[in-house]
Amino acid sequence: MSLIVNFLEFIDAHEGLTSLHRLGKRHVIIFWKAHREMPEKSAYDHWLGLCQLWGWLGKAEKPPRPHKTPEIQARTEQMAVIGPPKIRVCSDLGEAVKAARGQRNLTVAQLANLSGLEVAELEGIERGQSGLPCSDVQRLLVILDIRLCFRSENR
């Protein structure tokens, strides 16, 4: 119960919670983003508490999983075994993210779960409409193993 209270206090402090029925996936994602360094066991315990809260609120789906679940770690380990992806030159970030996501057979929803970003944010990046903080972009680059190379063009 204390984990649910901790979550609700965090959301109230950061989002100004007015009603429990207004809680949604966005709030949980904000919580996970702010608690990335939380140990895996604690994150899982919080997630179980959120599942209970979601049940009490009559929500049909489960809340988003924590940033580090066994499924995500297994997928990351599987990607490491496959080896490094082929090198591809892309002219913009959106193109690079979409290509790297495709190489790893990740859906936008899976990448959102891995990165802690929302699906709409990722779709915007892939369309070339990025307004994300550098830390979010950097996290995407690390997850997808995208390497940036800058060159200046003399005009």
C-alpha positions in Angstrom: 0.0 0.0 0.0 2.9 2.4 0.8 4.2 2.0 -2.8 0.8 3.1 -4.2 0.8 6.1 -1.8 4.4 7.0 -2.9 3.3 6.9 -6.6 0.3 9.0 -5.9 2.3 11.6 -3.9 4.9 11.8 -6.7 2.2 12.3 -9.3 0.4 14.9 -7.2 3.6 16.8 -6.6 4.6 16.8 -10.3 1.3 16.8 -12.1 -1.3 18.2 -9.7 -3.5 15.2 -9.4 -7.2 16.2 -9.2 -8.9 12.8 -9.5 -7.8 9.2 -9.3 -9.9 8.4 -12.3 -7.7 10.8 -14.4 -4.6 8.6 -13.8 -3.3 7.1 -17.0 -0.3 5.6 -18.7 1.3 9.0 -19.1 1.5 9.4 -15.3 3.1 6.0 -14.9 5.7 6.7 -17.7 6.5 10.0 -15.9 7.1 8.1 -12.7 9.3 5.5 -14.4 11.3 8.2 -16.2 12.0 9.9 -12.8 12.9 6.7 -11.1 15.2 5.1 -13.8 17.9 4.2 -11.2 15.4 2.3 -9.0 16.5 -1.3 -8.4 14.7 -3.9 -10.5 13.0 -5.6 -7.6 11.7 -2.2 -6.3 10.5 -1.3 -9.7 8.7 -4.6 -10.1 7.1 -4.2 -6.6 5.9 -0.7 -7.6 4.5 -2.1 -10.8 2.5 -4.7 -8.9 1.2 -2.0 -6.7 0.2 0.0 -9.7 -1.6 -3.1 -11.2 -3.6 -3.3 -7.9 -4.5 0.4 -8.2 -5.5 0.0 -11.8 -7.8 -2.8 -10.7 -9.4 -0.7 -8.0 -10.0 2.0 -10.6 -11.6 -0.4 -13.0 -9.0 0.2 -15.8 -9.1 -2.6 -18.4 -5.4 -2.6 -19.2 -2.4 -3.0 -17.0 -0.2 0.1 -16.3 3.1 0.4 -18.3 5.8 -1.9 -17.0 8.9 -0.5 -15.3 11.9 0.5 -17.4 13.8 -2.7 -16.5 11.7 -5.9 -16.7 13.1 -9.4 -17.2 11.5 -9.4 -20.7 13.4 -6.2 -21.7 16.6 -7.5 -20.3 16.2 -10.8 -22.1 15.5 -8.9 -25.4 18.6 -6.7 -24.8 20.8 -9.8 -24.1 19.4 -11.4 -27.3 20.3 -8.4 -29.3 23.8 -8.5 -27.9 24.2 -12.1 -29.0 23.0 -11.3 -32.5 26.0 -9.0 -32.9 26.4 -5.5 -34.1 24.0 -4.2 -36.8 25.2 -3.3 -40.3 26.4 0.2 -40.8 23.9 2.5 -42.5 24.3 6.2 -43.2 21.2 8.3 -42.6 20.8 12.0 -43.1 18.6 12.7 -40.1 17.7 11.4 -36.7 14.2 10.2 -37.6 15.5 8.1 -40.5 18.2 6.6 -38.3 15.8 5.7 -35.5 13.3 4.1 -37.9 16.1 2.1 -39.6 17.7 0.9 -36.4 14.3 0.0 -34.9 13.5 -2.0 -38.1 16.9 -3.8 -37.9 16.1 -4.9 -34.4 12.5 -5.9 -35.3 11.1 -3.6 -32.7 7.7 -2.1 -32.9 7.2 1.5 -31.9 5.4 0.3 -28.7 8.4 -1.9 -27.8 10.9 0.9 -28.3 8.6 3.2 -26.2 8.7 0.6 -23.4 12.5 0.2 -23.6 13.1 4.0 -23.7 10.4 5.3 -21.4 9.2 7.6 -24.1 5.6 7.7 -25.3 4.6 6.2 -28.7 3.5 9.5 -30.0 6.9 11.0 -29.2 8.7 8.2 -31.1 6.4 8.5 -34.1 7.1 12.3 -34.1 10.9 11.6 -34.1 10.5 9.2 -37.0 8.5 11.8 -38.9 11.3 14.4 -38.2 9.4 16.3 -35.6 11.6 16.1 -32.5 11.2 18.4 -29.6 12.7 16.0 -27.1 15.3 16.9 -24.5 18.9 15.8 -25.4 18.8 13.2 -22.6 15.9 11.4 -24.2 17.5 11.5 -27.6 20.8 10.2 -26.1 18.9 7.3 -24.5 17.4 6.4 -27.9 20.8 6.4 -29.5 22.2 4.1 -26.8 19.3 1.7 -26.9 19.4 1.5 -30.7 23.2 1.6 -30.9 23.1 4.6 -33.2 26.4 6.4 -33.6 26.5 10.0 -34.7 29.0 11.4 -37.0 29.1 15.1 -37.8 30.7 16.7 -40.7 30.7 20.3 -41.9 30.0 21.1 -45.5 31.8 24.0 -47.0 29.4 26.2 -48.9 
